[in-house]
Amino acid sequence: MTPWIHLLSSTLRLVDLHDSNHEQRSEHTGISIETRPGLSNGYWLDVACLLLEFLLEQDYQTNGKYIPQLSCLNHLRNSIPELSADDISYVANVLSTPSELYFRQRSETESAVCVSTKRTALIEKQSQIGHIRLSQAGRQSVTLSKQVDDILYSEHDAAKIISAVARDDFDRIPNICDSILLSIRGLTQDIRRIRENPTLEDKLQSFRSNRKHYVTAIRNIQATIMDCKKQFLRPDVHERFEEWASQQELEWELSILDRSFTRILSALENLNRRLTDLLRDIAEGRIQSMGVIDFNKAALNLAWNPPVSNEMELMQIVFSQSAPFDVSVGLPAPEDFRSILDNRQADSSATSLIYDAVDTEDTESLLLQQFLTHYGSVIRNHLKEHPLSLSEAIEFGWHRIEDGQHEQQDFLPQLINMFVDTEQLQPDLTVAIDSDNLKITLSDGRRLNGDNPILMPVKQ
C-alpha cells in the first residue's frame, strides 16, 4: 500500500487544482483546509489498490485476458475478509468510468491551447458479463506506483547511460542523469532528516543494515559516470555525437551532457560526506541531533569550558539578544548542573537517539568523568612542561586508580581516549607518533603493541 501512497500524495494536490472553481486573476488567494467527503477510513482506496495489483498479476499470467469479478473477490478477501461482491462491483464501476482531464498543450510555433483526454479509466470492463482487466492507464498507474527511487538501484540506471552512448541515444542521457540525481538527493535528504529528528529510528535501522550496500552503490555510480565522461574524450564517440547533433532540430553540445555528469558527481560528493558522518556516528554510538538541542549538555559544556577573553564580546552579544533585561550574567559552575541532568527519553520514541539509556554508555561516561577528575589536572600540569607519550603515562601508573580499600580500578581505555579525543582533556592539544613503537606488557598480562602516540599542546 505504501507505494500507492507515494504516487497519490504526489498527485493529489494537482487533482485538487484541476477540480478547483477558483477564478483567474482573483484577489482571494487564501486557502482553507478542506474536508473531503467520504468514509475517511481508507476502505475504498484499499480495495481499489489491491484490485489493481491483483489485475496486474493476472495480466502477466493470462496475457491480458479479462478476469471474473468473483476471482477478484476471492483473492481480495484474503486481505479484506468483510469485502462483499457489491463492494467489488462498485469499485470496478468507478475505476472503469472515465473522467475528462483538461490540460494545456504547447508547441514551438503555436501558443498554449486547451485540450482534454478521457483516457483516465484504470479498468476495462465487459458490458455483458462484467469481467474486468487493466487498461493502459491502469497498467501505467501500477507501474508508476512501484517505481524504485532508492539509490541502491540507481547504479543499474547509471549503466543505462553506457547503453545510450553505444546506441547513439544521446538525447536520453540528461533524463537518465536527472533520475539518478533525484535518488541521490532523496537519500541526502533522508540523512538530513535523521540527523535533525531523533525519533526516525526505522530509517536509522535501514542505514545500519544497508550501509555497506550504500557505500558500494555510491562507488559504482561514481565509477560509471567517470567512465562515461572518459568515453566522450575518445575521437570515435566525439565524431558520432557531432554527426548525431547535426541531425537534431534542437542545438546539442557536449557541454549539455557534461553538466549532467558534473551535477551527479557533485551530488555524490555531498552525499558521501554526509553518509560518512552519519555512519561514523552510528559506529561510535553517538547520534547527535542538529534540530533538537540538549540545553542541559550545552550548559554543562559552558561550565566545563568557559569562554576565553576573545570570545567574551560574542558572548555579550548573545546574552544581550536572549537574556532578560537588567540581569547580570555569571558563568555557572559544574556542580550547579550535576543534579539536574535529565536522561528522559523522547515522548514519541521508545529509544531516543540522543538520550539513549544504554547502561554501558552511561557507565563509560561515568568512568571517563572519574578518570578526568582524578588525573585531569595532573596530566594538564605535565603537558605545560613536557609532551606526554602513552608509554610514559602507563609508566606513571595513570592507567589505574586505587580506591579506599586499596583495590585498583582499570582506566586504560579512558587513558587511551585522551590520545584519541583530545577535546576531553583540553582544546589546544595535538597528537604525534613516536618513532619507537609501543611494546608494553601490563601486570595482568595484557600486551600493548603498535604506535606510541605523543600528546602535546599546539604551538601558538
C-alpha positions in Angstrom: 0.0 0.0 0.0 2.9 2.4 0.7 4.0 2.7 -2.9 0.5 3.8 -3.8 0.5 6.4 -1.1 3.7 7.9 -2.6 2.0 8.1 -6.0 -1.2 9.5 -4.7 0.3 12.0 -2.3 2.4 13.5 -5.1 -0.6 14.0 -7.4 -3.5 14.7 -5.0 -3.0 18.5 -4.8 -2.7 18.7 -8.6 -6.1 17.0 -8.9 -7.5 19.5 -6.3 -6.2 22.3 -8.6 -7.8 20.7 -11.6 -11.1 20.5 -9.9 -10.9 24.0 -8.4 -13.6 26.6 -9.3 -11.2 29.4 -8.5 -11.4 32.2 -11.0 -8.4 33.5 -12.8 -6.7 36.7 -11.5 -8.9 36.6 -8.4 -7.6 38.6 -5.4 -8.8 35.9 -3.0 -5.7 33.7 -2.7 -6.3 32.3 0.7 -6.7 28.5 1.1 -8.6 26.7 3.9 -8.1 23.1 4.7 -11.0 21.3 3.0 -13.0 18.4 4.5 -13.2 15.6 2.0 -16.5 13.8 1.6 -16.4 10.0 2.2 -15.9 7.5 5.0 -12.4 8.8 5.8 -11.2 5.4 6.8 -9.3 4.4 3.6 -11.5 1.5 2.9 -12.3 2.2 -0.8 -8.7 3.2 -1.6 -7.5 0.0 0.0 -9.9 -2.1 -2.2 -9.0 -0.2 -5.3 -5.2 -0.5 -4.9 -5.4 -4.2 -4.0 -7.7 -4.8 -7.0 -5.3 -3.0 -9.4 -2.3 -5.0 -8.1 -4.2 -8.3 -8.5 -5.2 -7.4 -12.0 -1.6 -6.7 -12.9 -0.6 -10.1 -11.7 -3.3 -11.7 -13.7 -2.3 -9.6 -16.7 1.2 -11.2 -16.5 -0.2 -14.7 -16.2 -3.1 -14.6 -18.7 -1.5 -12.2 -21.2 -4.2 -9.5 -20.8 -7.4 -11.6 -20.6 -10.5 -10.4 -18.8 -10.8 -11.7 -15.2 -14.2 -12.6 -13.5 -15.1 -10.3 -10.6 -15.7 -13.4 -8.5 -12.0 -14.3 -8.8 -11.1 -10.8 -7.7 -13.4 -11.1 -4.7 -12.0 -14.4 -3.6 -8.4 -13.1 -3.8 -9.1 -9.8 -2.0 -11.0 -11.4 0.8 -7.6 -12.8 2.0 -6.7 -9.2 2.9 -10.2 -7.8 3.5 -12.4 -10.5 4.9 -15.5 -8.2 5.1 -15.4 -7.4 1.4 -18.7 -8.1 -0.4 -19.5 -8.7 -4.1 -21.3 -5.3 -4.2 -18.2 -3.6 -3.0 -16.1 -5.1 -5.7 -18.7 -4.2 -8.3 -18.8 -0.6 -7.1 -15.1 -0.1 -7.2 -14.9 -1.8 -10.7 -17.6 0.6 -12.0 -15.8 3.7 -10.6 -12.4 2.7 -12.0 -13.8 1.7 -15.4 -15.7 5.0 -15.8 -13.5 7.6 -17.5 -13.3 11.2 -16.2 -12.2 14.0 -18.5 -8.9 15.6 -17.8 -8.2 19.2 -19.1 -4.7 20.4 -19.7 -2.8 22.8 -22.0 -0.6 21.8 -24.8 2.2 23.9 -26.1 4.3 23.8 -29.3 7.2 25.9 -30.6 5.0 27.6 -33.3 1.7 28.0 -31.5 0.6 29.3 -28.2 -0.9 27.1 -25.5 -4.2 25.5 -26.3 -6.6 23.7 -24.0 -7.1 20.1 -24.8 -8.5 17.1 -22.9 -8.4 13.4 -22.6 -10.8 10.8 -21.4 -8.2 8.0 -21.2 -8.4 8.0 -17.4 -10.3 4.8 -16.8 -7.9 2.4 -14.9 -10.0 -0.7 -15.7 -11.6 -2.1 -18.9 -15.0 -3.8 -18.2 -17.0 -6.1 -20.4 -20.5 -4.7 -20.6 -22.2 -8.1 -20.9 -20.7 -10.2 -18.1 -18.8 -7.7 -16.1 -15.3 -9.3 -16.4 -12.5 -6.7 -15.9 -8.9 -6.2 -16.8 -6.3 -3.4 -16.5 -6.5 -0.6 -19.1 -3.4 1.1 -20.5 -3.8 3.9 -17.9 -4.2 1.4 -15.1 -1.2 -0.6 -16.1 0.8 2.6 -16.2 -0.5 3.6 -12.7 0.5 0.4 -11.1 3.9 0.6 -12.8 4.5 4.2 -11.6 3.5 3.2 -8.0 6.2 0.6 -8.0 8.9 2.8 -9.3 12.1 2.4 -7.2 13.9 5.7 -6.4 16.3 4.2 -3.9 20.0 4.8 -4.7 20.7 1.1 -4.1 19.1 0.5 -7.5 20.3 3.7 -9.2 23.7 2.1 -10.0 21.8 0.0 -12.6 20.3 3.2 -14.0 23.8 4.6 -14.4 24.6 1.6 -16.6 21.8 2.8 -18.9 24.0 5.8 -19.8 26.6 3.5 -21.3 23.9 1.7 -23.3 22.6 5.1 -24.5 26.1 6.1 -25.7 26.5 2.8 -27.5 23.2 3.2 -29.3 23.7 6.9 -30.1 20.7 7.8 -27.9 22.4 10.9 -26.6 19.1 12.8 -26.0 18.1 10.3 -23.3 21.3 10.8 -21.3 20.1 14.0 -19.4 16.8 12.3 -18.4 18.6 9.3 -17.1 21.0 11.6 -15.2 18.1 13.5 -13.7 16.6 10.2 -12.4 19.9 9.3 -10.7 20.2 12.8 -9.3 16.8 12.6 -7.8 17.6 9.4 -6.0 20.9 10.8 -4.7 19.3 13.9 -3.4 16.5 11.8 -1.9 19.0 9.8 0.2 20.8 13.0 1.1 17.5 14.5 2.4 16.8 11.3 4.4 20.2 11.6 6.1 19.5 15.2 6.9 16.1 14.3 8.4 17.7 11.6 10.5 20.2 14.0 12.0 17.6 16.6 12.6 14.9 14.3 14.1 16.0 11.9 16.9 12.9 9.7 16.5 13.3 8.3 13.0 14.6 5.0 14.2 13.2 3.0 11.3 15.3 4.9 8.8 18.3 4.7 11.1 18.0 0.9 11.3 17.8 0.8 7.5 21.1 2.7 7.3 22.6 0.3 9.8 21.5 -2.7 7.8 22.4 -1.4 4.3 25.4 0.9 4.9 27.8 -1.4 3.1 25.4 -1.5 0.1 25.0 2.3 0.1 28.8 2.7 0.0 29.1 0.2 -2.8 26.3 1.8 -4.8 27.8 5.2 -4.5 31.2 3.9 -5.6 29.7 2.1 -8.6 27.7 5.1 -9.7 30.7 7.3 -9.5 32.9 4.9 -11.4 30.2 4.6 -14.2 29.8 8.3 -14.5 33.6 8.8 -14.7 33.8 6.1 -17.4 31.0 7.9 -19.4 32.9 11.2 -19.2 36.1 9.4 -20.5 34.1 7.9 -23.4 33.3 11.3 -24.7 37.0 12.1 -24.9 37.5 9.3 -27.4 37.6 10.6 -31.0 35.1 8.0 -32.4 32.5 8.8 -29.8 33.0 12.5 -30.3 32.5 12.1 -34.0 29.4 10.1 -33.5 27.9 12.7 -31.2 28.7 15.5 -33.7 27.1 13.6 -36.5 24.0 12.9 -34.4 23.8 16.5 -33.1 23.8 17.8 -36.7 20.7 15.8 -37.5 18.7 17.2 -34.5 16.2 20.1 -34.6 17.4 21.4 -31.2 21.0 22.5 -30.7 23.1 20.0 -28.8 26.6 20.4 -27.4 28.8 18.1 -25.4 28.7 20.7 -22.5 25.0 19.8 -22.0 25.9 16.1 -21.2 29.0 17.2 -19.3 26.9 19.4 -17.0 24.6 16.4 -16.3 27.6 14.3 -15.3 29.1 17.0 -13.2 25.9 17.5 -11.2 25.8 13.8 -10.4 29.4 13.8 -9.3 28.9 16.9 -7.1 25.7 15.4 -5.5 27.6 12.1 -4.9 30.4 14.0 -3.2 27.9 15.8 -0.9 26.1 12.5 -0.2 29.3 10.6 0.5 30.3 13.3 3.0 27.0 13.3 4.8 26.8 9.5 4.7 30.3 9.1 6.2 29.4 11.4 9.1 26.2 9.5 9.8 27.9 6.1 9.6 30.7 7.3 11.9 28.1 8.5 14.4 26.3 5.1 14.2 29.5 3.2 14.6 30.6 5.2 17.6 27.1 5.2 19.1 26.7 8.9 19.3 23.9 10.2 17.1 23.5 13.9 17.9 20.5 15.8 16.6 21.0 19.1 14.8 17.4 20.1 15.2 16.8 19.2 18.9 19.2 21.0 21.3 20.1 19.4 24.6 20.3 22.5 26.8 21.5 20.6 29.8 24.5 19.4 27.9 25.1 22.8 26.4 25.0 24.4 29.9 27.3 21.8 31.3 29.8 22.3 28.4 29.7 26.0 29.1 30.5 25.3 32.7 33.4 23.0 31.9 34.8 25.2 29.1 34.2 28.9 30.0 34.7 31.3 27.1 38.2 32.8 26.7 38.7 36.6 26.7 38.5 37.0 22.9 35.1 35.2 22.9 33.5 37.4 25.6 32.4 40.0 23.1 30.5 37.4 21.2 29.0 36.0 24.4 27.8 39.5 25.4 26.1 39.9 22.0 24.3 36.5 22.5 23.2 37.3 26.1 22.0 40.8 25.1 19.7 39.2 22.5 18.5 36.2 24.6 18.8 37.1 28.3 16.3 39.2 30.3 17.0 42.9 30.6 19.0 44.3 33.5 20.2 41.0 34.7 23.9 40.4 35.4 25.1 37.2 33.9 27.7 35.0 35.7 29.3 31.8 34.4 27.9 28.7 36.2 30.0 26.1 38.0 29.8 22.4 37.0 28.3 21.4 40.4 25.3 23.6 39.5 24.2 21.1 36.9 25.1 17.7 38.2 21.8 17.3 40.0 19.5 18.5 37.1 20.9 16.5 34.2 17.9 14.8 32.6 18.0 11.4 30.8 14.4 11.3 29.9 13.7 9.8 26.6 11.7 11.4 23.8 8.0 11.1 24.4 7.3 9.7 20.9 10.1 7.2 20.8 10.8 4.0 22.8 14.6 4.6 22.3 15.7 8.1 21.8 18.7 8.7 19.6 20.0 11.5 21.8 19.1 10.3 25.3 20.0 6.6 24.7 19.5 4.9 28.1 22.0 2.1 27.4 23.8 1.1 30.6 27.2 0.5 29.0 27.3 4.0 27.6 26.3 5.6 30.9 29.0 3.5 32.7 31.6 4.6 30.2 30.7 8.2 30.6 30.9 7.9 34.4 34.3 6.2 34.2 35.7 8.9 31.9 34.4 11.6 34.2 36.1 9.8 37.2 39.3 9.4 35.3 39.4 13.2 34.4 38.6 14.1 38.0 41.4 12.0 39.3 44.2 12.6 36.7 43.0 15.5 34.5 44.8 18.3 36.4 47.9 16.1 36.8 48.1 15.5 33.0 47.5 19.1 32.2 50.3 20.3 34.5 52.6 17.7 33.0 51.8 19.0 29.5 52.7 22.5 30.5 56.3 21.3 30.9 56.8 18.3 28.6 54.9 16.3 26.0 53.3 13.1 27.2 53.6 9.8 25.4 51.2 6.8 26.1 54.1 4.7 27.3 55.2 7.4 29.8 51.6 7.7 31.1 51.5 4.0 31.7 54.9 4.1 33.5 53.5 6.8 35.7 50.6 4.5 36.6 47.9 6.8 35.2 46.0 3.9 33.7 44.8 2.7 37.1 43.3 4.2 40.3 43.3 2.8 43.8 40.1 3.2 45.8 39.7 3.4 49.6 40.1 -0.4 50.1 43.4 -0.4 48.2 41.8 -2.1 45.2 42.9 -1.0 41.7 40.4 0.1 39.0 41.5 -0.2 35.4 41.3 3.0 33.4 43.4 2.1 30.4 40.6 2.7 27.9 40.0 6.2 29.4 43.7 7.0 29.3 43.9 5.9 25.6 40.8 8.0 24.9 42.9 11.1 25.9 45.1 10.4 22.9 42.1 9.9 20.5 39.7 12.6 21.6 41.9 15.3 23.0 39.0 17.7 23.4 38.1 15.7 26.5 41.2 17.0 28.3 41.6 20.5 26.8 41.0 22.0 23.4 44.6 23.1 22.4 46.2 19.7 22.0 47.6 17.7 19.2 48.9 14.2 18.8 52.1 13.0 17.2 53.6 9.5 16.8 56.9 8.4 18.4 59.4 6.7 16.1 59.7 3.9 18.7 56.8 1.5 18.7 54.8 0.7 21.9 55.8 -2.6 23.4 54.4 -2.9 27.0 53.2 -5.9 29.0 50.9 -4.9 31.9 50.9 -6.7 35.2 47.7 -8.5 34.3 49.2 -10.0 31.2 47.8 -7.6 28.6 50.2 -6.5 25.9 50.2 -3.2 24.1 51.9 -3.3 20.7 51.9 -0.7 17.9 52.2 3.1 17.6 53.2 5.2 20.6 51.1 8.4 20.4 52.5 11.6 22.0 50.2 14.3 23.4 51.4 17.9 23.3 50.0 21.4 23.2 49.6 23.2 19.9 52.3 25.8 19.4 50.9 29.2 19.2 
